[in-house]
Structure formats: structure tokens, C-alpha cells
Amino acid sequence: MNLLFHNQPSYFILMFVVACFFTRTTAQNYDYSHRKRDCELKIITSEGAPVITLIGIAQLSNDFAFGGKISSKELDTLEGEYEQQFLSYFDYGIPKEEMEWEYVTRCPEKCDPDFSKADFLVDWMQKIQIPVHGSLFSNGKEEWIPEWARDLETTAFKQAMQEHINSTMDHYKGKISQWELLFEGCQKQNDPSPSSGILQTKSGDPNIFTWIIDKARETDPGTGFVINHCNIITSNDLTIADQFINTFKPLSSKFDIIGAQGHFGSIMDKNSYEPKINYLAEQLGKPVWLTEIDFSLDINKAPDKLEELMRTCFANPNVGGIFMENWYRSSDSDSNLTSYFIDSVGNETPVGQRWREVRNEWKTVEGGYTDDSGKYYFNGFHGKYRILISCFIDSFYLEPGEGTQTIVVVSHAESGVDRRSGSLGTTEFVINGKTAKISLPHHYNKQLFLTTYSLSGQQLSRSPISQKGGRLLLTPAYSCCRIIRIETVDRKPLYTGKVMAVH
């Protein structure tokens, strides 16, 4: 699988141009101001001098989590096709079932866990720097418990749970962004009541949830914990939400995120789910993340209803992310669902297209020249950005918070030029290994600049060259040749050369 396209300058420049020209017009009546922040970029040399240059800024991912379930089967068999499709929609990954207790110990007798499928997914997501949402236990159906553990007596069952916590969390320590400690499943999609307490029954411990959280925290003290429950925002009233609050409010200091499963079925009404989201957040003092989102809405209304859900959640400060469940339709998928982004023959659906278009509105794209102090100001959505300075690429993160965030980027544009003392009034520079002799104006003691231009004459960058020496390696562009000049402060050219393109 090709994992290089995310890091190539040609890909970055292409995405920058596409984003500039094809950004969807933002819908009205939604306030996203709390998702944005003023940012001051300061571009300096390694010696601290300001750099006056043309820069491009493009957002790679949002701080708000847009995630999707990912399958090792599809990723392994479809290779680049499935990979590219996933990355076009999501920047947060949730293994489909590969971390589940029953999955990793799927054997008739007790056996060592097999993490190979989950490792395949986690390793891939780490390579492309996508956060991973891990999972430990599912509560509700006996089939979610390993076959060999179903008939254990209570003490042995609890010991088996302890071993699963230790082995799984130790194996993935430092690789998981958040742990879903408990998935509280429903017997069926529209079941009005919560699942039976099968973990409580088999462990013999009515306080098994507290025990799970405490044991997990002993193993991993730093990662965020999620309790994920069904029907707390999709039911007709607040009964199930109140049951959830009554159960987990005494434990609210022990976990970090409320996971609210979004199996909406044929009804997805903002006036029903948003009040429940706010109620849960207010009662427990936790952000709500919508998980397992799927639906069987009228196919003609599905794109608009998904957009409404996305905008409602992104505009709501109580929501931290939304995760899609069934976005890729495979041969064994539920044919009644209309939430697929990719259909059975591999084509994007109108629902998938709408998801991409709305998401693009929330990715900031900026560009322009820094001022005389090397600064560039913009207001952008929180998240990870890539900055392009000539052919130098770096990244930064615009954190949520109050006030302007100042980010200093050290441009290495001067780090590959050697300045050598020559005869009186002359200086030698070595540029990409090629020596250039410069005749300086008589008694010239001001700053010199290295300036790059496009072949049409447009200035691309202008960086001071250290009078103390240093090196500058001019990286070839992937799409064009560039003219380089060494100039005086008043732009008198002292040397002109060319950096060829890479083909």
C-alpha cells in the first residue's frame, strides 16, 4: 500500500488548490465560532531573523473527531482503494471488531489472545498518524463473550476479565487515543430498553463497571476512557438516558467521554436527539461523542438528514466527535441501511459526497505573504495544519482555547547556503553544491537575501541569508522550476540561477 501521498509536496499543493476553488458554501443558522481561533504564525530563520515569504496553509484534520469503523478484511483485500476511501472521509479510526474480547480469544478453550488483525489496523493508522479508538468489553449478549469463558464460575470469569484488561491495554499502551471500556449493546436496533447486565451476572459483581474502570486505570493511567451506551439519544423519551445517568453519575470522576450510539433507524429528528445530548452532558459534566451512526432513512432524504446531524453536532459545544458505523457496503452488509458512503460496487453515494462536502467547509485553507516581522495572521478551525514555505513543509496544531495562539515556524531556507570569504568585495556561496561567486557593492554591509521566483516572474519567497554563514539546501519542486537570486536589500541581483523540477 502506498502511504507516501500524504507527505509529498505535489499532493499538498494539489489539495491546497482544490480546496481553494471547490469549498462548499457554509450553511446558515449554525454557529461554529467556538470551533475556531485566531492564530499568529511567525516565520523565522534558525537564527531568529524574520522571513518575508509566500506561505500556504491547509488544514489536515479537525480537533473535532470525524471517525469511522475500519475493517482489517477490507483494508487487507482491497488495499489502496479502501485505504483512499477511508482517508477521504475520516481522520479517526475505530477497529470494527478486531480488539473485542471474543474476537481476540476466539477458541473453544482458553487461549492466548491473537492481536494480529488489530495490530494490522493500529500499525496502519499509526503510520499515517490517525488516532485510534480502542475497545475492551461489550455488555448485552452472550455471543460477545468468548466461548470458553461463558460457563466459568464467577471468580474465574472475573479473573479472565482481569487478564483481558491487562493483556490488551499493555499490548497497545501508547498507541490508543481513547479506550472504550464498556460497550453497552442493545438486543436489537430499536429495543426500547437497555441490555441485560450479562457482565454483572457472570462476574457475580453488581459493581462490575466500577471494577472495570479502576483496573483499567491501574494499567493505563493517562488515556481517556469512554462509556458507550445504546438508545440514550435515539429513544422516544429520557427514560434510558436517566437510567444511564443514575448508573454512571457516581462514577463520573472515573471516565471522560459519554459514547452515545446513533443507530437511528428510519427516524433521525434533531428536535429529539439534540435535547438528549445536552441533557446527558449537563447531568454528567462530560462531552458526548456520537458513535455507531447508521440509519435506514428514505434514500432521497438521507444526505440532507446526515448534513443536519453533522451541523448540529459541530455547532454544539457539548459534542466532541461523530463516528460512522456502516459507511462501506460489503457483501454481508445490511441491505436496509441508507447510511453507506460507498455502495456495493465501490462507487460513492450521495450520502458520502455530502459528508465530504460539509467536512470541507470546516477545513481552513489560507495563503499569502508574511509581513515585515515574518508574521501571518488567520482565523482557523481547531486542528492539525500543514504549512508550505516554498518547498519546505511543516505542520502545526491549532489548539482549542481563548485568545490568539502564536506558533513559531523555523524556516530552513537559509540552512544550506555556505558563505565563504573571498577577495575584498567578493563572497562565495555554495548553493546545492554549486559555487557562486558574488561581487558585493563597494563597502556593502547590509543584509543579503535569497529570493525565489516562478518562471513567470512571481516572487515565491524572500529569506535573509545569514552573514555568519550557514547552509541552504533548495529542495526541487515537484511541479515547476524556480529561479533563484541572491539580492541586496534594495533587490539588486548579485547572482541568478535555477532549481529544476522533479519529474
N, C-alpha and C positions, 0 to 999 in steps of 0.2 A: 504493500500500500504506500502511496506517495504522501508523505507528511510534510513535504517541503514548501508547498504552495503558500502556506500561511506566513512564511518568513521571507519570501522573495520580494525584492523591491518592485518588480514588474507587476506582481499580483496586487501589492499595496497601492501602487499608483492607479491601476485599473479600477480597483474598488473605490478609490477616492473620487475618480472622475464619474463613475457610475452613480455613486451616492449623491454627488452634487446635482446631477441632471435628472435623476429619477426618484427624488424624495417625494413621498405622498403628502398631500395637503393635510395638515392636522385637523382633526375633528374639533368642533366647538363644544363648549359646556363641560369640559373636563379640565381640572386644574392640576398640572404636573409640576408646579413650581417647587414643591418640596423634593422633587427628584433631580433638581438642578442646583448648580453652584457656580459662582464666579471663580475664574481661575486666572492666575498670572503666571505665564511661562517666562522664564528668564534664561536666555541662551548665552552661555559664556564659553570662553576658551579654557583650557586646562590651567591657565594662569590667572583666570578670573576676569579677563577683559570681555566686555560685551561684544556680541556678534550681531551685526546687522545683516540679515539674510532673509530669504524667502523660505517659509516653512509650510508644511501641510499637516493637518491633524485629522485623524479619523478614529472614531470610536470602535473598538473591537467587541466589547461586551458591556452589559449594564450591571450595576450593583444589584438591582432588582433581578431576581433569578428567573430566567426563562429556560425551563428544563424539559427533558423528555426521557421516557424509558428507552433503554438501549439493549438490544438483544445480541448475545455472542453468536448465535446461529446466523443471523442476517449479516452481522459485521464480518464474520469469517467467510461466508459463502458468496456474498455479493461484493465484497472487497470495496473498491473505490466508490462504486455507485451509492451504496448505503451510507458510507462514510461522508461523502459530499452532501448527501441529502440531510443527514443529521446535523451537520455543521451549518447548513444554510438556515436552519430553524432554531437551534438551541445552543446555549453556552453553559449548560449544567447537565450532568449525566446521572441517570439512575439505573443501575443494573436491573434488568427485568425480573429475574428470579435467581440469578446466579450466586447470590450471597445468602439466600434463605436457608434456614436450618435443615429443612427437609431435603433441599437440593444438594447441599454440600456433603450430606451424610446419607445419600440415597442408597441404602443397602439393607438387606433383611436382618442382619445382625450388626451390632455396634462396630463402627469402623472409623478410621481417621478421616478427617474432613478433606475433601477434594476441592481446592480453591482454583483449579486450573482455568475454568471458564471465567470466573470472576477476575482472576489475575489478568487474563487476556483483555478484558474490558478496562480494568483500572489502569493497566500499563499504557493502553492506547490513549485514555483520557489524560493521563499524566504527561505523555509526550506532547500533546497539543494544549496542555495547561487548562483543561476543563475541570472544574470542581466535581467531586464525586459524592453522591448521597448514598450512604451505605445503610444496610438494614440487618436487624438481629432476629426478632421474633414476630410471628403472626399469631393472632389470637382469634379463634372463632370456629375453625374447622379442624377435625382430627386429621384430615389429609395434609394439613400444613405442618404436622409433627412427624419426625422421622418414624418409619415403620417400626424399627427396633425399640423405640422409646415409648410407644403408645401404651404398652401394658406394664411398664415399670411401676414399682410401688413408689409412694410419694417421695421418700428420701432419695432414692436412686434417680427419680425423674428430675428433682431439683439439682442434684449433682451433675446430671447430664446438661442441664441448662447452664450451670456454672462453667462447665468445660467449654460449651459453645461460646459463651461470652469471652472467656479468656483466649481461646484459640483464634477466634475471628478478629477480635479487636487488637490482639497482639500482632497478628499477621498483617493487618492493614494500618498499623499505627503510623501516623504522619501522612497518610495517603487519602484520608477521608475528611471531607469538609464538614459533614454533619452526619450523625448516626440516628437513624430511625430505630429507636429502641423497641417500639411496640407498634405493630400494625393491627389495629382493631378492625377486623373484617366483618362483613355482613353475610348473612346466609344467602342472600340474593340481592340484586341491584336495588330493588325498590322495597326491601324489607323495612317496615316502619320501626322495628325495634333493634337495639344493638345485639351483637353476637353474644353467645353464651360464654361464660368465663372458663374456657377449657383449660387455660394455664393455671388458673386458681384451683380448679378441681384436681388436675393431675399432680400438681405440686403439693396440694394439701395446705397451701398458704393463702389465706384471704388477702394478705398484703403483698402479693407477689409483685405488683407493679413497683412498689417502693423498693423491694429487694432487688429487682432487675436494675433500676436506676442506680442504686447505691453500689452494686457490684460493678456495673459498667463504669461508674465514675472512678472507682478504685483503679480500674485498668487503664482508662483514658481520661485524665483529669481536665484536659483542655478543649476537647471538641464539643460543639453544640449538639444538644440532644433534642429529638423530635418525638412527640407522641402523636400518632396518626390515626384518626378515627373516621368511621363511615357515618354518613347521614346527618352529621351535625350542622351542615348548611343546606342540605338538599331535601330534608324532611319538610312536612307541611307546617309544623309549628316548632316551638322551642323545647319540646319535651326531651328529645335526645340531647340537645345542647345542654340543657340543665343537668341531665344525668352525667354527662361528661364533666361539666364544671364541678358538680358535687364530688365526683370521684377524684379529680386531679387538682382541685384547688389546694388541698392540704399538701400537695407535692409540688406546688408551683415554683418553689425556690430550687427545685432539683432538675428541672428541664427548661428548655429555652424557646422552643417553637411549637405552636399548635399546627398539626397537619390536618387539614380538612379535605377529605376525599370528595372529588367532584364528579361522581357518577350521576349525571343529571337526567339521564333517560330522555324522555320526549318533552320535558319542560325545563327551561333554563330562564328563570324570571329574576331580573335584577332586583325587583322590589321584594323578592323573597330571600335570596341568598345574601345580599349586602347587609341587611339589618342583623342577620345571624353572625356574619363575620365580625361586625362591630361589637356585638354583644359578647362574643367569646373573648375578643381582645380586651375589652373593658373589664370583664369579670376576672380574667386570669392575668392581665397585665403582660401579655405575650403577643408577638406578631403572629399572624395567621398566614400559612403558606397553603395554597390550594394544590392538592395532589391528585394523581389518578384521574385527570379530567378526561371524560369522554361523554358522548351523547348520541341520541338517535332522533335528532330533530328533523323536521322537514328539510330535505336536501337543498331546497331553494332559499330557505331562511337561515341555514346553518352558518354561512360566512358572516352575516350581519350579527347573529347572536354571539358568535365567537368574538367578534370585534367588540361588542358591548361588554362581554366578560373581561377582555383584556384591558379595555379602557377603564372600566370600573375598578379593577384591581390595581392598575398602575396609578390611578388618581387617589387611591385610598391609602393613607399613611399606615393603616393597620395591617396591610398586606405586604409580605416580603418576597413573594415569588409565586409562580404558577407552573405546574408540571403536567405535561400531557401524558396520558396513558397510552391509548391506542391511536397512534398517528401514522403508523405504517401498516398497510393491509397486506398480510401474507395469506398463504393458502388455508391456514387454520384460524383466521380471524373471524370475529363475529360479523356476519353479513348485515345485521340490522343497524350497526353504528354508522353515523354520518360524520364522525369526527376525524376521519383519516385525512392526512395531508398528502399521502401517496396512495394511489389506487392499486388494484391487483395487477396491473400491467406496468407499474413503475412510473406512471405519469402523475404530475402534481394536480391536486384537486383545487377547486375554487376556495375551499377552506384553508388549504396550505398556502395558497397565494395570498389570501387575506392576512394570515398570520405574519408572513414575511413583510408585506406592505406596511402593516401597522407597526411592527417592530422597527422598521427602517426610520420611522418618524422619531423614534426615541434614541437614535444614534447620531451624535453630534459630528458634523463634518465642518472643518474650518480651514482657512488658509490665508496667508498674507505675509507682509514684511514685518519684522521686529522693528521697534523704534530705536532711537539713538542709544538707549540704555540696554538694548538687547531684549526688550520685553515685548510680549504679545499677550493681549487680554481677550478672553472669551467667556461666555456663559454656556456651560455644557451639562449634559446629563451625567450623573454619577456613574463611574465605571472605569474600565481599562481602555487606554488610548494608545495609538501608535503615532509617533511624530516623525516626519520625514524632513531632514535638512540636507538639501542637495541629494546625495546618495547615501547619507548616513541615517540609519533608522534606529530609533529607541522607543521605549514605551514608558508610560506612567499611569498612575491610578488617581482619578479624581474622587476623593472620599466624600461621603455624606457629611454634612456639618454646616455650621454657621460661618459667615464671613468668607472672605476671599482666600482660597488656598494658593500658596506660592510654590511653584515647582521649578527647581533649577536643573537645567539640562546642560551638561558639559559637551560642547561640540568638539569633536576630534578633528576638525577641519584643518588645524594647523599642525597636527602631531606628526606628519610625515615629511615636512619640509626641513631640510638641513640648511642652515645659513652658515656659510664659510667666509671668513675674512679673506679678501683678495688684495690686490694692489690698491693704492689710495684712490678712493672714489668708486671702487667696484666691489661687488659682493657676489658670491656664488651660491646658488640654491640647487639642491638635488630634489627633483620632483619625480616621484615614481621611478627612481633610479637613474634619471636623466639629468645631467648637469646643465644648468642655465646660468650664464654669466650676465650679471646686471650692472650696467653703468649708472651709478647714482648721480643725481644732480649735485653740483658743487656745494659743499657744506650742508648737504641734506641730513637732517637729524630728526625727522618726523616719522610717523607710523607708515609702514608699508602694508598693502592689502593684497590678499589673494582673492580674485573675483572670478566667478564662473558665469558664462553666458550660453544661451541656446544658440543654435546656428542662425536663427533669425535675428539675433542681437539682443534678446531679452535677458536682463540680469537675473540670474538664479540665486546667487549667494555672494556675499562680500564679507570676508573674515580678516581680521588683523593678523599679520604674521609677526610672531614674537621676535623682537630684536635680540633676544638672548639665544636664539636657535630653537631647535625642536624638529619634529618630523611631521610631515603631512603625506598621507597616502590617499590619493584621489581615486576612489573606487569607481570603476567604469559603470555607467548606467546600463540598464538592460534594454532601454528603448531608444536611446539617442546619443549622438556625440555631443561633447561640450567643448566650448572654447574656454581656455583659462588664461588669465592675465595676472601679472604682478604689477601693481599700480601704486603710484604715490597717493597721498591723502587727497589731492585735487584731481585724481583719476588720470594722471599722465601714465600711459602704458610703458613699462620697462621691459616686459617680456610677454610674448604671446605664444601659446601652444594649444594642443588639442588632446582631449581624453576620448578615446574611441569607445564606441558602444560594444556591448557583448551581444552576440547573435546566437 
